[in-house]
Amino acid sequence: MSQPETNTPTRGELTAKAIRQAILRIQQGRPKVVKAGRKLSIKSVAEEAGVSRATIHNLHPGLAERIREAGNKDVRAQRDKKNAALRDLRAKYTELRQEHIRARELNQDMASEMATLEAENQRLRAIAESKKVVVFPSKNSKSDT
């Protein structure tokens, strides 16, 4: 007589299920064993699932690959976010640099204009202080007679 088949999962199936659940808990940020916020790695999944890293590598290579791919996605996402921030900062730096150059040019133009006005002022003072210059009374001034 043969024994009736039961649907009890094997030890390997239970381990695989524990590993998959550990992966999900870590990805969702709700692990039970490891510290929350820890990055997804074979070591963190092994600790969370209560198995060794060798078990994941040797007996469940598909899950090990899944963990590596998910971890790489996180790293790529983090790298892309930093690269985007760096591009934004470079654009802002370029904009500020151009603004600085325009301000320096404006400052130089104003300094040149000021030097020209000072020279003109000196020339006019020299003419006004000369004994040959006669000052005419203006129409607005009232004479005291």
Secondary structure, DSSP 8 states (H G I E B T S, - for coil): ----------HHHHHHHHHHHHHHHHHTT--SSS-TT----HHHHHHHHT--HHHHHHH-HHHHHHHHHHHHHHHHHHHHHHHHHHHHHHHHHHHHHHHHHHHHHHHHHHHHHHHHHHHHHHHHHHHHHSTT------SSS----
